[in-house]
Amino acid sequence: MGLQETFEAAINTYCDALEPPIPAEMPEDADLKMPRDPNEPLPGTPIDRPTAPPAVVRLQRNTRARLVAACKQKQMGGKAVINDAIEAYLDELDLEQ
């Protein structure tokens, strides 16, 4: 499984697990603008937990729409939701981070 497939699987699994879950198929006019974390620390602030390494992954349109919806539902930014999704996915696979 490549990087894109891993991110897609992690985000979609995370969206399925939310309460209420994010719909599996998002409407064509779904918002694709990634919200920023309202609580993001200033640049240079030490982080208190590990984060996913920087990566550029072009998500499928539906997965991106689900990610945006999850960000809004959790009131978190895209980076934070992706980190949580990857962490939960690796835990589910029982892999070391």
Short mmCIF file of the C-alpha atoms (twelve columns), coordinates in Angstrom:
data_MODEL
# 
_entry.id   MODEL 
# 
loop_
_atom_site.group_PDB 
_atom_site.id 
_atom_site.type_symbol 
_atom_site.label_atom_id 
_atom_site.label_alt_id 
_atom_site.label_comp_id 
_atom_site.label_asym_id 
_atom_site.label_seq_id 
_atom_site.Cartn_x 
_atom_site.Cartn_y 
_atom_site.Cartn_z 
_atom_site.pdbx_PDB_model_num 
ATOM 1  C CA . MET A 1  0.000   0.000  0.000  1 
ATOM 2  C CA . GLY A 2  1.416   3.355  -1.028 1 
ATOM 3  C CA . LEU A 3  1.319   6.661  0.825  1 
ATOM 4  C CA . GLN A 4  -1.823  7.939  -0.923 1 
ATOM 5  C CA . GLU A 5  -3.715  4.709  -0.304 1 
ATOM 6  C CA . THR A 6  -2.654  4.730  3.358  1 
ATOM 7  C CA . PHE A 7  -3.852  8.314  3.882  1 
ATOM 8  C CA . GLU A 8  -7.106  7.606  2.018  1 
ATOM 9  C CA . ALA A 9  -7.784  4.489  4.107  1 
ATOM 10 C CA . ALA A 10 -6.906  6.238  7.380  1 
ATOM 11 C CA . ILE A 11 -9.093  9.280  6.691  1 
ATOM 12 C CA . ASN A 12 -12.051 7.229  5.466  1 
ATOM 13 C CA . THR A 13 -11.829 4.824  8.423  1 
ATOM 14 C CA . TYR A 14 -11.675 7.800  10.790 1 
ATOM 15 C CA . CYS A 15 -14.696 9.464  9.145  1 
ATOM 16 C CA . ASP A 16 -16.673 6.205  9.390  1 
ATOM 17 C CA . ALA A 17 -15.919 5.988  13.132 1 
ATOM 18 C CA . LEU A 18 -17.077 9.510  14.029 1 
ATOM 19 C CA . GLU A 19 -20.401 10.026 15.784 1 
ATOM 20 C CA . PRO A 20 -22.336 10.805 13.753 1 
ATOM 21 C CA . PRO A 21 -20.297 9.276  10.913 1 
ATOM 22 C CA . ILE A 22 -19.423 11.370 7.894  1 
ATOM 23 C CA . PRO A 23 -21.429 10.167 4.841  1 
ATOM 24 C CA . ALA A 24 -19.475 7.732  2.661  1 
ATOM 25 C CA . GLU A 25 -20.473 9.612  -0.490 1 
ATOM 26 C CA . MET A 26 -20.285 13.389 -0.276 1 
ATOM 27 C CA . PRO A 27 -22.384 15.647 -2.534 1 
ATOM 28 C CA . GLU A 28 -20.793 17.155 -5.642 1 
ATOM 29 C CA . ASP A 29 -20.982 20.639 -4.112 1 
ATOM 30 C CA . ALA A 30 -19.340 19.605 -0.811 1 
ATOM 31 C CA . ASP A 31 -16.895 22.090 0.704  1 
ATOM 32 C CA . LEU A 32 -13.261 21.258 -0.147 1 
ATOM 33 C CA . LYS A 33 -11.587 24.156 1.680  1 
ATOM 34 C CA . MET A 34 -9.539  22.767 4.547  1 
ATOM 35 C CA . PRO A 35 -10.169 24.658 7.792  1 
ATOM 36 C CA . ARG A 36 -7.225  25.809 9.856  1 
ATOM 37 C CA . ASP A 37 -6.837  24.640 13.413 1 
ATOM 38 C CA . PRO A 38 -8.322  27.381 15.613 1 
ATOM 39 C CA . ASN A 39 -5.984  26.358 18.433 1 
ATOM 40 C CA . GLU A 40 -2.795  25.919 16.407 1 
ATOM 41 C CA . PRO A 41 0.259   27.040 18.375 1 
ATOM 42 C CA . LEU A 42 2.581   29.703 17.050 1 
ATOM 43 C CA . PRO A 43 5.379   28.523 14.740 1 
ATOM 44 C CA . GLY A 44 8.348   27.217 16.726 1 
ATOM 45 C CA . THR A 45 6.237   26.094 19.700 1 
ATOM 46 C CA . PRO A 46 7.335   22.631 20.868 1 
ATOM 47 C CA . ILE A 47 4.731   19.942 20.181 1 
ATOM 48 C CA . ASP A 48 3.483   17.695 22.971 1 
ATOM 49 C CA . ARG A 49 2.935   14.570 20.867 1 
ATOM 50 C CA . PRO A 50 4.335   13.040 17.709 1 
ATOM 51 C CA . THR A 51 2.841   14.089 14.401 1 
ATOM 52 C CA . ALA A 52 2.799   12.478 11.001 1 
ATOM 53 C CA . PRO A 53 5.878   13.395 8.965  1 
ATOM 54 C CA . PRO A 54 5.292   16.088 6.349  1 
ATOM 55 C CA . ALA A 55 3.922   14.573 3.176  1 
ATOM 56 C CA . VAL A 56 2.129   15.787 0.090  1 
ATOM 57 C CA . VAL A 57 -0.744  13.531 -0.872 1 
ATOM 58 C CA . ARG A 58 -3.418  14.380 -3.407 1 
ATOM 59 C CA . LEU A 59 -6.602  12.996 -1.911 1 
ATOM 60 C CA . GLN A 60 -9.514  11.873 -4.006 1 
ATOM 61 C CA . ARG A 61 -12.239 14.516 -4.116 1 
ATOM 62 C CA . ASN A 62 -14.666 12.512 -1.971 1 
ATOM 63 C CA . THR A 63 -12.017 11.773 0.677  1 
ATOM 64 C CA . ARG A 64 -11.047 15.437 0.838  1 
ATOM 65 C CA . ALA A 65 -14.709 16.428 1.259  1 
ATOM 66 C CA . ARG A 66 -15.052 13.867 4.069  1 
ATOM 67 C CA . LEU A 67 -11.889 15.211 5.713  1 
ATOM 68 C CA . VAL A 68 -13.211 18.788 5.567  1 
ATOM 69 C CA . ALA A 69 -16.532 17.627 7.071  1 
ATOM 70 C CA . ALA A 70 -14.647 15.784 9.845  1 
ATOM 71 C CA . CYS A 71 -12.604 18.916 10.594 1 
ATOM 72 C CA . LYS A 72 -15.769 20.962 10.941 1 
ATOM 73 C CA . GLN A 73 -17.473 18.319 13.074 1 
ATOM 74 C CA . LYS A 74 -14.478 17.966 15.412 1 
ATOM 75 C CA . GLN A 75 -13.720 21.727 15.287 1 
ATOM 76 C CA . MET A 76 -10.114 20.952 14.421 1 
ATOM 77 C CA . GLY A 77 -7.769  21.834 11.593 1 
ATOM 78 C CA . GLY A 78 -6.833  19.485 8.780  1 
ATOM 79 C CA . LYS A 79 -3.375  18.669 10.140 1 
ATOM 80 C CA . ALA A 80 -4.764  17.667 13.537 1 
ATOM 81 C CA . VAL A 81 -7.492  15.458 12.049 1 
ATOM 82 C CA . ILE A 82 -5.036  13.795 9.663  1 
ATOM 83 C CA . ASN A 83 -2.637  13.105 12.549 1 
ATOM 84 C CA . ASP A 84 -5.469  11.592 14.611 1 
ATOM 85 C CA . ALA A 85 -6.655  9.534  11.624 1 
ATOM 86 C CA . ILE A 86 -3.176  8.173  10.852 1 
ATOM 87 C CA . GLU A 87 -2.529  7.395  14.529 1 
ATOM 88 C CA . ALA A 88 -5.868  5.568  14.890 1 
ATOM 89 C CA . TYR A 89 -5.303  3.684  11.630 1 
ATOM 90 C CA . LEU A 90 -1.826  2.516  12.665 1 
ATOM 91 C CA . ASP A 91 -3.189  1.489  16.074 1 
ATOM 92 C CA . GLU A 92 -5.922  -0.495 14.334 1 
ATOM 93 C CA . LEU A 93 -3.309  -2.229 12.174 1 
ATOM 94 C CA . ASP A 94 -1.194  -2.772 15.303 1 
ATOM 95 C CA . LEU A 95 1.832   -1.116 13.668 1 
ATOM 96 C CA . GLU A 96 4.480   0.956  15.361 1 
ATOM 97 C CA . GLN A 97 4.466   4.635  14.399 1 
# 
